[in-house]
Structure formats: structure tokens, C-alpha cells
Amino acid sequence: MASLAGPSAAGVAAPQPLQIEVTPVVGEVVSGGLVELEGDRLVLEQAPGVRQPLPLREVRRIAVTPAPAVSGDTLVGLTDGSRLATESLAVVAATATAGLPGGPFEFPAAGLHWVAWSTDEAERPPQPPAWLGELPQQPDGDIVVIRRDEGWQFIACGIIEVSEGEVVVLLEDERIPVKRSKLAGLCWLRGNLSPDADPEPAAGEILLGLAGGSLRCRSISRAADTEGWRVELTAAAAAAILPEDSLASIDYAFGRQVDLTRRRPAAATVTPFFGGLAADEQLRRFFEPRPVAGAAGPGLLVRPRTEMIWTIPEGSRTFRATLQPGPVAAAATAVSVAVDGVERFRGEFGGTAAETPTSLPIEVDLTGGRQLRLLVDFARRLPADDPAAGMPLLGGPVLLVDPLIER
């Protein structure tokens, strides 16, 4: 007798788990299907029926394979520095909805800071607009950015509602609909917070890589046999569900490290060797330490007679960096790293080629420390018969590659 129940369960293919690559803190990358991401662990299926639990404290990064494709012409900035590349944005009452490649993403509208609509079809993902740096410093309210033939115009008002076709604003107690096509963007008044701010991550903060953007959060989880990611946002201190196919990566190291190329030191002293000429602003700025980008990663270029001091964040464990000689090293240069006044590392570059290493790793214990001090100075004058003895003060810049404080 024929069955009316339809195809048997045996004929239905089981859904395939999301494929990921896991980069551990120590060891090789492992890959497999994500079974669940809950609490303080993830479970990875490396073969049918073979499951491996991994503690999250041992995970540096998770990457989804393949990563989602970039789409959309709208860039949304949140108050915590997150950037969402979206296909659309709607704001109704206290809820914002961003159209991500994987579906709609709802979150509290209080986390919105600005939105920019790009007209450049070749610009994918969309980039932060130039008008962000030209906004009024102390606006009277929210800002509507109107496109003009040359540049843009800023109008202070209250932003009430945003939809695909129009933006409703409150101006002089009157609700006014404005065609979205006339606008370059919007900016909500958020106290003294700068719209182009990129705050340093808090301890334990996680950075989610999205298609063409990023999202900061306090936690992310995904239960077995469910779709979507539950995230605790930092922008609005609220929970939200991120669509399944919108996530590209999870960076757990983001809140475990402090990037010193981005953190302003508590104090910095530069004493160029040319005496009274140090009063010249351009010369003085030339000798100041500055962030640089290189093939080995971000770094700080520091010249001799420079002292930099950072306050060590609570819970910090280690200072790490790789020290490399600068492009010119006619004079020997010494680099000293001290914690609370006690020198923990000393290295030298310069002199003869045989004496100069190509790089020096720095690893300094910061446990319980309050102050990290970096000193770069000339190590010694060269012997009189050295060809460079006539210019002992002209060389010696050093490069600190990936200077990080690990929490």
C-alpha cells in the first residue's frame, strides 16, 4: 500500500553545518563545521560524528568560509565605531533596521550615529564620506546633509523617521518629509561624541567582521540547530539577532590587545639634537614618533632622543613588539623598555653591518605594572676612525612593528 507520508526521512539530506576556520592563540588553524558557539566554548565537527570542543580563551579568530559577498550602497556608523555596509536603512520610533546581505538586522536606534548614501557604483564597499570631517562642531540638533552641485549643505533639525524613499524631520515644530535622493547622509546628535571616532576597544570586546563592515559586541553565540547569531551590542547595550549569512569573522583578540600605534601616550618628549632649531614646528614634527604602515604590519617610527610613556590598562599581561632598524643607521641607537621605572628590555641597532640584527623581538611582563616607558636614544659615539664618525647624530630611527599590550 502506498504511503501518504511523502519522502522518507532517509531521503532528506541533513543540513550542512556552517563551515569555519579557527585560529587558536597557539597552534595551527583548524577547520570544520560549527555545531554550536555557547558560553565559553565552541564545538567543531571535523568529520561526520567527530566533534571537538574548543575553549574560547584559546581561540584568537574564527573565519566563515566562504565569506559573504559585499553589497549595498549605504554605510551606517554606530556610536561605538562599528560600520555597517547595508542595502537599506529604516528607522521607526526606537528601532533601526539595516538590510544586510543575509537579511534584516534590527537594533536600537539609540546606537545610530550617522548614515551615508553613496552615489559611486564602483565604490564597494562604501567608504566613510568626506563630509564627516566637515560637520559643525557644536550643532543645535541632528544634521541632514543635502547634496549640492559642489559639496553639501548641513541643516540642523530633528530626525524622526527614515525609510527607503524619504526622511521625516522636525524643523521649527513642523514635520517635513525630505526625498532621500536629495540627501548625502544624516548624523544624529550624540553629545560630545565625534562621528568619526574609533574608540579603543574595552577589555573583552569582540569585533565581528561583516560583508564590507564590522560590528563591535560584548558577546556572540549560536545554539545548535538554530540560525542567526545572538549578539550583545556595545553601541546600545542591548541584545540583537545578526542574520546567519551576514557574518564573515569573529575576532576575539580585538579586546584582548591594546594597539599602541593607535593609543595616544600619556606623555611624549622629543628632544632633537639641533638645539635652538627645535623651535621650528616643521622640524619638530618631523622628529616626533608617528604611526606607519608596512609589509610586516602597523608600526611606530621613533627617532633617537624620544621618550614615550603609556599608562598600562588594568589586567594587562604582556607588552610585545618587533624592533627593526630604520632606513638610516649611521649612529648606534639604543632602545629601552621599562615598567614602573625598572628596565625590562634593552636592544641596540647601528654601528657596523655585522653588528646590526635584522629584528629583535620584545616581550615584557606587565603584570601589576602601572607605567610603560619607551626610550630611544643614541647608544654611543662612533670610534674616530669610523667613516660615519663625522656624523654620529644623523642616523638611528627604529621601527616598532605591532606594538601591543596583551590583556
The 8 nearest C-alpha neighbors of each residue, nearest first, counted from 0:
[[1, 2, 3, 4, 5, 6, 7, 8],
 [0, 2, 3, 4, 5, 6, 7, 8],
 [1, 3, 4, 0, 5, 6, 7, 8],
 [2, 4, 5, 1, 6, 0, 7, 8],
 [3, 5, 2, 6, 7, 1, 8, 0],
 [4, 6, 3, 7, 2, 8, 1, 10],
 [7, 5, 10, 8, 4, 11, 9, 2],
 [6, 8, 9, 10, 5, 11, 4, 2],
 [9, 7, 10, 11, 6, 12, 5, 13],
 [8, 10, 7, 11, 12, 6, 13, 5],
 [9, 11, 8, 7, 6, 12, 13, 5],
 [12, 10, 8, 9, 13, 7, 6, 14],
 [13, 11, 14, 10, 9, 8, 15, 7],
 [12, 14, 15, 11, 16, 9, 10, 8],
 [15, 13, 12, 16, 11, 224, 17, 32],
 [14, 16, 13, 17, 32, 18, 12, 33],
 [17, 15, 32, 33, 18, 14, 34, 44],
 [16, 18, 32, 33, 19, 15, 63, 34],
 [19, 17, 32, 64, 31, 63, 16, 33],
 [18, 20, 63, 62, 64, 30, 31, 32],
 [21, 19, 30, 62, 61, 29, 63, 28],
 [20, 22, 61, 29, 28, 60, 30, 23],
 [21, 23, 28, 60, 59, 58, 61, 20],
 [24, 22, 58, 59, 25, 57, 26, 21],
 [23, 25, 59, 57, 58, 26, 22, 56],
 [26, 24, 23, 27, 57, 22, 58, 59],
 [25, 27, 23, 24, 28, 22, 29, 57],
 [26, 28, 29, 22, 23, 25, 21, 24],
 [27, 29, 22, 21, 23, 20, 30, 26],
 [30, 28, 21, 20, 27, 22, 31, 23],
 [31, 29, 20, 19, 21, 45, 28, 32],
 [30, 32, 45, 44, 18, 19, 43, 33],
 [31, 33, 18, 16, 44, 17, 43, 19],
 [32, 34, 43, 17, 35, 16, 18, 42],
 [33, 35, 42, 223, 43, 32, 44, 16],
 [36, 34, 223, 222, 42, 221, 33, 41],
 [37, 35, 41, 221, 220, 222, 40, 42],
 [36, 38, 220, 40, 35, 221, 39, 41],
 [39, 37, 40, 36, 220, 41, 55, 219],
 [38, 40, 55, 54, 37, 41, 56, 36],
 [41, 39, 54, 55, 53, 38, 37, 36],
 [40, 42, 36, 53, 35, 52, 37, 43],
 [41, 43, 52, 34, 35, 51, 53, 33],
 [42, 44, 33, 51, 50, 32, 34, 31],
 [45, 43, 50, 32, 31, 46, 49, 51],
 [44, 46, 31, 49, 43, 50, 32, 30],
 [45, 47, 49, 44, 48, 50, 31, 32],
 [48, 46, 49, 44, 45, 50, 32, 31],
 [47, 49, 46, 50, 44, 45, 51, 43],
 [50, 48, 46, 47, 44, 45, 51, 43],
 [51, 49, 44, 43, 45, 48, 42, 52],
 [50, 52, 43, 42, 44, 53, 49, 45],
 [51, 53, 42, 41, 43, 40, 50, 54],
 [52, 54, 41, 40, 42, 55, 51, 57],
 [55, 53, 40, 56, 57, 39, 41, 52],
 [56, 54, 40, 58, 57, 39, 53, 41],
 [55, 57, 54, 58, 39, 59, 40, 24],
 [56, 58, 55, 24, 54, 23, 59, 53],
 [59, 57, 23, 55, 24, 56, 60, 22],
 [58, 60, 23, 24, 251, 252, 22, 250],
 [61, 59, 250, 22, 249, 251, 58, 21],
 [60, 62, 21, 249, 248, 20, 22, 250],
 [63, 61, 248, 20, 19, 247, 64, 249],
 [62, 64, 19, 247, 66, 248, 65, 18],
 [65, 63, 66, 19, 18, 62, 20, 247],
 [64, 66, 63, 67, 18, 247, 19, 62],
 [65, 67, 247, 64, 63, 68, 210, 246],
 [68, 66, 210, 247, 245, 65, 244, 69],
 [67, 69, 210, 70, 66, 100, 211, 245],
 [70, 68, 210, 211, 124, 67, 123, 71],
 [71, 69, 68, 100, 86, 124, 85, 72],
 [70, 72, 86, 85, 73, 84, 69, 87],
 [71, 73, 117, 125, 86, 116, 85, 74],
 [74, 72, 116, 85, 71, 84, 115, 86],
 [73, 75, 84, 115, 83, 114, 125, 85],
 [74, 76, 114, 83, 82, 113, 84, 115],
 [77, 75, 82, 113, 112, 81, 114, 111],
 [78, 76, 111, 112, 81, 110, 79, 80],
 [77, 79, 112, 234, 110, 80, 111, 76],
 [78, 80, 234, 77, 81, 233, 198, 197],
 [81, 79, 197, 77, 78, 196, 198, 82],
 [82, 80, 214, 77, 213, 79, 215, 76],
 [81, 83, 76, 212, 213, 75, 214, 77],
 [84, 82, 212, 75, 74, 85, 213, 76],
 [85, 83, 74, 212, 211, 73, 71, 75],
 [86, 84, 71, 99, 73, 98, 87, 83],
 [85, 87, 71, 98, 73, 72, 99, 70],
 [88, 86, 98, 85, 97, 73, 163, 89],
 [89, 87, 97, 96, 98, 162, 90, 163],
 [88, 90, 162, 161, 96, 95, 91, 97],
 [89, 91, 95, 161, 160, 94, 96, 92],
 [90, 92, 160, 94, 93, 95, 89, 161],
 [91, 93, 94, 90, 160, 159, 108, 95],
 [92, 94, 108, 107, 91, 95, 109, 90],
 [95, 93, 108, 107, 91, 92, 90, 106],
 [96, 94, 90, 108, 106, 105, 89, 107],
 [95, 97, 105, 89, 104, 88, 103, 90],
 [98, 96, 88, 104, 103, 87, 99, 85],
 [97, 99, 103, 87, 86, 85, 102, 88],
 [98, 100, 85, 102, 101, 103, 97, 86],
 [101, 99, 102, 245, 70, 98, 244, 85],
 [102, 100, 244, 245, 242, 99, 243, 103],
 [101, 103, 99, 100, 242, 98, 104, 245],
 [104, 102, 98, 97, 99, 96, 105, 242],
 [103, 105, 97, 96, 241, 98, 102, 242],
 [106, 104, 96, 95, 103, 97, 239, 94],
 [105, 107, 95, 239, 94, 108, 96, 104],
 [108, 106, 94, 109, 95, 110, 93, 235],
 [107, 109, 95, 94, 93, 110, 111, 106],
 [108, 110, 107, 111, 235, 93, 234, 112],
 [109, 111, 235, 234, 108, 77, 78, 107],
 [112, 110, 77, 108, 109, 113, 78, 76],
 [111, 113, 77, 187, 78, 76, 186, 194],
 [114, 112, 186, 76, 185, 75, 187, 111],
 [113, 115, 75, 185, 184, 74, 76, 186],
 [116, 114, 184, 74, 73, 183, 117, 75],
 [117, 115, 73, 183, 184, 72, 74, 118],
 [116, 118, 72, 119, 73, 115, 125, 183],
 [117, 119, 120, 116, 72, 122, 183, 121],
 [118, 120, 122, 121, 117, 72, 125, 123],
 [119, 121, 122, 118, 123, 72, 117, 125],
 [122, 120, 119, 123, 124, 125, 118, 72],
 [123, 121, 125, 119, 120, 124, 126, 117],
 [124, 122, 125, 121, 69, 70, 120, 72],
 [123, 125, 211, 122, 69, 126, 84, 70],
 [126, 124, 123, 122, 72, 74, 117, 73],
 [125, 127, 128, 124, 74, 122, 123, 117],
 [128, 126, 129, 125, 74, 115, 131, 195],
 [129, 127, 130, 131, 126, 115, 117, 132],
 [128, 130, 131, 132, 127, 133, 126, 150],
 [129, 131, 133, 132, 128, 134, 151, 144],
 [132, 130, 129, 133, 134, 128, 195, 194],
 [131, 133, 130, 134, 129, 195, 128, 194],
 [132, 134, 130, 131, 135, 129, 136, 153],
 [133, 135, 131, 132, 136, 130, 153, 138],
 [136, 134, 138, 137, 133, 153, 142, 132],
 [135, 137, 138, 134, 133, 193, 191, 132],
 [136, 138, 135, 139, 191, 140, 134, 190],
 [139, 137, 140, 135, 136, 155, 141, 142],
 [138, 140, 155, 137, 141, 156, 188, 142],
 [141, 139, 155, 156, 138, 188, 157, 142],
 [140, 142, 187, 188, 156, 157, 155, 186],
 [143, 141, 155, 186, 154, 185, 156, 153],
 [142, 144, 185, 154, 153, 145, 184, 155],
 [145, 143, 153, 184, 183, 152, 182, 185],
 [146, 144, 182, 152, 151, 183, 181, 143],
 [147, 145, 151, 183, 182, 181, 144, 150],
 [146, 148, 151, 149, 150, 145, 152, 181],
 [149, 147, 150, 146, 151, 145, 152, 181],
 [150, 148, 147, 151, 146, 152, 145, 130],
 [149, 151, 147, 148, 146, 152, 130, 145],
 [152, 150, 146, 147, 145, 144, 149, 153],
 [151, 153, 145, 144, 154, 146, 147, 150],
 [154, 152, 144, 143, 142, 145, 155, 151],
 [153, 155, 143, 142, 156, 152, 144, 145],
 [156, 154, 142, 140, 141, 139, 143, 153],
 [157, 155, 141, 170, 140, 169, 142, 154],
 [156, 158, 169, 141, 168, 140, 159, 170],
 [157, 159, 168, 160, 141, 167, 169, 156],
 [160, 158, 168, 167, 157, 169, 161, 92],
 [159, 161, 167, 90, 91, 166, 158, 162],
 [162, 160, 166, 90, 89, 165, 167, 91],
 [161, 163, 89, 165, 164, 166, 90, 160],
 [164, 162, 165, 87, 89, 88, 161, 179],
 [165, 163, 179, 162, 178, 166, 180, 161],
 [166, 164, 178, 179, 177, 162, 163, 161],
 [165, 167, 161, 177, 176, 160, 179, 162],
 [168, 166, 176, 160, 159, 175, 177, 158],
 [169, 167, 158, 159, 175, 157, 174, 170],
 [168, 170, 174, 157, 173, 156, 172, 175],
 [169, 171, 173, 156, 172, 168, 174, 157],
 [170, 172, 173, 169, 156, 174, 157, 175],
 [173, 171, 170, 169, 174, 175, 157, 168],
 [174, 172, 170, 169, 171, 175, 168, 176],
 [175, 173, 169, 168, 167, 170, 176, 172],
 [174, 176, 168, 167, 173, 169, 177, 170],
 [177, 175, 167, 166, 165, 168, 178, 174],
 [178, 176, 166, 165, 167, 179, 175, 168],
 [179, 177, 165, 180, 181, 164, 166, 176],
 [178, 180, 165, 164, 181, 182, 166, 177],
 [179, 181, 178, 182, 164, 165, 183, 177],
 [182, 180, 179, 178, 146, 145, 183, 177],
 [183, 181, 145, 179, 184, 146, 180, 144],
 [184, 182, 144, 146, 116, 145, 115, 181],
 [183, 185, 115, 144, 114, 182, 116, 143],
 [186, 184, 143, 114, 113, 142, 144, 115],
 [185, 187, 113, 142, 112, 141, 188, 114],
 [186, 188, 141, 112, 113, 189, 142, 185],
 [187, 189, 141, 140, 190, 186, 112, 142],
 [190, 188, 192, 187, 191, 112, 78, 193],
 [189, 191, 192, 188, 193, 137, 187, 138],
 [190, 192, 193, 189, 137, 188, 136, 194],
 [191, 193, 190, 189, 194, 196, 78, 188],
 [192, 194, 196, 195, 191, 189, 190, 136],
 [195, 193, 196, 192, 112, 131, 113, 78],
 [196, 194, 193, 197, 131, 132, 80, 76],
 [197, 195, 193, 194, 198, 80, 192, 79],
 [196, 198, 80, 195, 199, 79, 81, 194],
 [199, 197, 196, 200, 80, 79, 201, 78],
 [198, 200, 201, 197, 262, 257, 261, 258],
 [201, 199, 254, 204, 198, 202, 253, 257],
 [200, 202, 204, 254, 203, 199, 255, 198],
 [201, 203, 254, 204, 255, 200, 406, 256],
 [202, 204, 254, 255, 201, 205, 217, 251],
 [203, 205, 254, 217, 201, 202, 200, 216],
 [206, 204, 251, 216, 253, 215, 250, 254],
 [205, 207, 215, 250, 214, 253, 249, 216],
 [208, 206, 249, 214, 213, 248, 215, 250],
 [207, 209, 213, 248, 247, 249, 246, 212],
 [210, 208, 212, 246, 247, 213, 211, 245],
 [209, 211, 69, 212, 67, 68, 247, 245],
 [212, 210, 124, 69, 84, 209, 83, 213],
 [213, 211, 83, 209, 82, 84, 210, 208],
 [212, 214, 208, 209, 82, 207, 81, 83],
 [213, 215, 81, 207, 206, 82, 216, 208],
 [216, 214, 206, 205, 81, 207, 233, 232],
 [215, 217, 232, 233, 205, 231, 218, 204],
 [216, 218, 204, 231, 205, 232, 233, 203],
 [219, 217, 231, 216, 230, 205, 220, 204],
 [218, 220, 230, 229, 228, 231, 221, 217],
 [221, 219, 36, 37, 229, 228, 222, 230],
 [220, 222, 36, 228, 35, 37, 229, 223],
 [221, 223, 35, 225, 36, 37, 224, 220],
 [222, 224, 35, 225, 34, 221, 36, 33],
 [225, 223, 222, 226, 34, 35, 221, 16],
 [226, 224, 223, 222, 227, 221, 228, 35],
 [227, 225, 243, 228, 224, 221, 242, 222],
 [226, 228, 243, 242, 241, 240, 229, 225],
 [227, 229, 241, 221, 240, 220, 230, 243],
 [228, 230, 240, 220, 219, 239, 221, 241],
 [231, 229, 219, 239, 218, 238, 232, 228],
 [232, 230, 238, 218, 217, 216, 237, 239],
 [233, 231, 216, 236, 237, 234, 230, 238],
 [232, 234, 216, 236, 235, 217, 215, 79],
 [235, 233, 110, 79, 78, 232, 236, 77],
 [234, 236, 110, 237, 233, 232, 109, 107],
 [237, 235, 233, 232, 234, 231, 238, 110],
 [236, 238, 235, 232, 231, 239, 107, 233],
 [237, 239, 231, 230, 232, 229, 240, 236],
 [240, 238, 230, 229, 106, 241, 231, 237],
 [239, 241, 229, 228, 227, 230, 242, 104],
 [240, 242, 228, 227, 104, 229, 239, 243],
 [243, 241, 227, 101, 245, 102, 244, 240],
 [242, 244, 227, 226, 245, 101, 228, 241],
 [243, 245, 101, 242, 246, 67, 100, 102],
 [246, 244, 101, 242, 243, 100, 209, 67],
 [245, 247, 209, 244, 248, 208, 243, 210],
 [246, 248, 66, 209, 208, 63, 62, 67],
 [249, 247, 62, 208, 61, 207, 63, 246],
 [250, 248, 207, 61, 60, 206, 208, 251],
 [249, 251, 60, 206, 252, 253, 205, 207],
 [250, 252, 205, 59, 253, 60, 249, 254],
 [251, 253, 255, 59, 250, 254, 256, 60],
 [254, 252, 251, 255, 205, 250, 256, 206],
 [255, 253, 204, 203, 202, 200, 256, 252],
 [254, 256, 252, 406, 253, 405, 203, 202],
 [255, 257, 405, 404, 254, 406, 253, 403],
 [256, 258, 404, 403, 259, 405, 255, 254],
 [257, 259, 403, 260, 261, 402, 256, 262],
 [258, 260, 262, 261, 402, 403, 257, 263],
 [259, 261, 258, 290, 262, 299, 298, 402],
 [262, 260, 259, 258, 263, 290, 199, 257],
 [263, 261, 259, 260, 264, 258, 199, 257],
 [262, 264, 261, 265, 259, 309, 260, 266],
 [265, 263, 309, 266, 308, 262, 307, 267],
 [264, 266, 309, 308, 310, 263, 267, 307],
 [267, 265, 308, 264, 307, 268, 309, 306],
 [268, 266, 307, 306, 308, 264, 269, 265],
 [267, 269, 306, 305, 307, 270, 266, 304],
 [270, 268, 305, 304, 271, 287, 306, 267],
 [269, 271, 304, 272, 305, 268, 277, 303],
 [272, 270, 273, 277, 269, 304, 286, 274],
 [273, 271, 274, 270, 392, 304, 277, 276],
 [272, 274, 271, 276, 275, 277, 270, 392],
 [275, 273, 276, 272, 277, 271, 270, 278],
 [274, 276, 277, 278, 273, 279, 272, 271],
 [275, 277, 278, 274, 279, 273, 282, 283],
 [278, 276, 275, 279, 283, 274, 271, 273],
 [277, 279, 276, 275, 280, 283, 282, 274],
 [278, 280, 277, 282, 276, 281, 283, 275],
 [281, 279, 283, 282, 278, 284, 277, 285],
 [282, 280, 284, 283, 279, 285, 278, 286],
 [283, 281, 285, 284, 279, 280, 277, 286],
 [282, 284, 280, 286, 285, 281, 277, 279],
 [285, 283, 287, 281, 286, 282, 280, 288],
 [286, 284, 282, 283, 287, 281, 288, 280],
 [285, 287, 284, 283, 302, 288, 282, 271],
 [286, 288, 284, 285, 269, 289, 283, 301],
 [289, 287, 301, 300, 299, 286, 302, 290],
 [288, 290, 300, 299, 287, 291, 301, 260],
 [291, 289, 299, 260, 298, 300, 292, 288],
 [292, 290, 298, 299, 297, 289, 293, 300],
 [293, 291, 297, 296, 298, 290, 294, 295],
 [294, 292, 296, 295, 297, 291, 298, 400],
 [293, 295, 296, 292, 297, 400, 298, 291],
 [294, 296, 293, 400, 297, 292, 401, 298],
 [297, 295, 293, 294, 401, 292, 400, 298],
 [298, 296, 292, 401, 400, 291, 293, 260],
 [297, 299, 400, 399, 291, 401, 290, 260],
 [298, 300, 290, 399, 289, 398, 291, 260],
 [299, 301, 398, 289, 288, 397, 290, 399],
 [302, 300, 288, 397, 396, 299, 398, 303],
 [303, 301, 396, 286, 305, 397, 395, 304],
 [302, 304, 376, 375, 305, 377, 396, 395],
 [305, 303, 376, 270, 375, 269, 271, 302],
 [306, 304, 269, 375, 303, 268, 374, 302],
 [305, 307, 374, 268, 267, 373, 375, 269],
 [308, 306, 267, 373, 372, 266, 264, 268],
 [307, 309, 372, 266, 264, 371, 265, 267],
 [310, 308, 264, 265, 371, 370, 311, 372],
 [309, 311, 370, 369, 265, 312, 371, 308],
 [310, 312, 369, 370, 309, 371, 313, 368],
 [313, 311, 315, 314, 310, 369, 406, 404],
 [312, 314, 315, 311, 367, 406, 369, 368],
 [313, 315, 406, 312, 316, 366, 367, 202],
 [316, 314, 406, 313, 312, 405, 365, 366],
 [315, 317, 365, 366, 406, 405, 364, 314],
 [318, 316, 364, 365, 405, 363, 404, 315],
 [317, 319, 404, 363, 362, 403, 405, 364],
 [320, 318, 362, 403, 361, 402, 317, 404],
 [321, 319, 402, 361, 401, 400, 399, 360],
 [320, 322, 360, 400, 399, 359, 361, 323],
 [321, 323, 399, 359, 358, 398, 360, 400],
 [322, 324, 358, 398, 397, 357, 399, 321],
 [325, 323, 397, 398, 348, 396, 326, 322],
 [324, 326, 397, 396, 327, 398, 323, 395],
 [325, 327, 324, 328, 396, 397, 395, 394],
 [328, 326, 394, 325, 395, 329, 396, 324],
 [327, 329, 395, 394, 349, 330, 325, 331],
 [330, 328, 394, 387, 327, 349, 395, 393],
 [331, 329, 391, 394, 328, 349, 395, 350],
 [330, 332, 349, 350, 378, 348, 377, 395],
 [333, 331, 377, 378, 348, 395, 347, 376],
 [332, 334, 347, 378, 376, 346, 375, 377],
 [335, 333, 375, 346, 345, 374, 347, 376],
 [334, 336, 345, 374, 344, 373, 337, 375],
 [337, 335, 373, 344, 372, 342, 343, 345],
 [338, 336, 342, 341, 372, 343, 340, 371],
 [337, 339, 371, 341, 340, 370, 368, 372],
 [340, 338, 370, 341, 369, 368, 337, 371],
 [339, 341, 338, 337, 342, 372, 370, 371],
 [342, 340, 337, 338, 339, 343, 336, 372],
 [341, 343, 337, 336, 344, 340, 338, 335],
 [342, 344, 337, 336, 341, 363, 338, 345],
 [345, 343, 336, 335, 342, 346, 337, 363],
 [344, 346, 335, 334, 336, 333, 347, 343],
 [345, 347, 334, 333, 335, 344, 348, 359],
 [348, 346, 333, 332, 334, 331, 349, 345],
 [349, 347, 332, 355, 331, 324, 333, 356],
 [350, 348, 331, 328, 330, 355, 332, 329],
 [349, 351, 331, 330, 354, 329, 352, 355],
 [352, 350, 354, 353, 349, 355, 329, 331],
 [351, 353, 355, 354, 350, 349, 356, 348],
 [354, 352, 351, 355, 356, 350, 349, 357],
 [355, 353, 351, 352, 350, 356, 349, 348],
 [354, 356, 348, 352, 349, 353, 357, 351],
 [357, 355, 358, 354, 348, 359, 353, 323],
 [356, 358, 323, 355, 324, 359, 322, 348],
 [359, 357, 323, 322, 356, 321, 360, 324],
 [358, 360, 322, 321, 361, 323, 356, 357],
 [361, 359, 321, 322, 320, 362, 358, 319],
 [362, 360, 320, 319, 321, 359, 363, 322],
 [361, 363, 319, 318, 360, 317, 364, 320],
 [364, 362, 318, 317, 365, 343, 361, 319],
 [363, 365, 317, 366, 316, 318, 362, 343],
 [366, 364, 316, 317, 368, 315, 367, 363],
 [365, 367, 316, 368, 364, 315, 317, 314],
 [366, 368, 365, 369, 315, 314, 313, 316],
 [369, 367, 365, 366, 370, 338, 339, 311],
 [370, 368, 311, 310, 339, 367, 371, 338],
 [369, 371, 310, 339, 311, 338, 309, 368],
 [370, 372, 338, 309, 308, 337, 311, 310],
 [373, 371, 308, 337, 336, 307, 338, 370],
 [372, 374, 336, 307, 306, 335, 308, 337],
 [373, 375, 306, 335, 334, 305, 376, 372],
 [376, 374, 334, 303, 305, 304, 333, 306],
 [377, 375, 303, 304, 333, 332, 378, 374],
 [378, 376, 332, 379, 303, 333, 331, 330],
 [377, 379, 333, 332, 331, 376, 380, 347],
 [380, 378, 377, 331, 381, 332, 330, 333],
 [379, 381, 391, 382, 330, 378, 388, 331],
 [380, 382, 388, 385, 383, 379, 391, 330],
 [383, 381, 385, 384, 388, 380, 387, 386],
 [382, 384, 385, 388, 381, 386, 389, 387],
 [383, 385, 382, 386, 388, 381, 387, 389],
 [384, 386, 388, 387, 382, 383, 381, 389],
 [387, 385, 388, 384, 389, 383, 390, 382],
 [388, 386, 385, 389, 390, 329, 391, 381],
 [389, 387, 385, 381, 391, 390, 386, 383],
 [388, 390, 387, 391, 386, 383, 385, 392],
 [391, 389, 388, 392, 387, 393, 329, 330],
 [392, 390, 330, 388, 393, 389, 380, 387],
 [391, 393, 390, 394, 330, 272, 377, 329],
 [392, 394, 390, 391, 329, 330, 395, 328],
 [395, 393, 328, 329, 330, 327, 392, 396],
 [394, 396, 328, 332, 330, 327, 331, 303],
 [397, 395, 302, 325, 301, 303, 394, 324],
 [398, 396, 325, 324, 301, 300, 323, 395],
 [399, 397, 300, 323, 299, 322, 325, 400],
 [398, 400, 322, 299, 298, 321, 402, 320],
 [399, 401, 298, 321, 320, 402, 297, 398],
 [402, 400, 320, 298, 297, 403, 296, 399],
 [403, 401, 320, 259, 400, 319, 399, 258],
 [404, 402, 258, 319, 257, 318, 259, 401],
 [403, 405, 318, 257, 256, 317, 319, 406],
 [406, 404, 256, 317, 316, 255, 315, 403],
 [405, 315, 255, 316, 314, 256, 404, 317]]
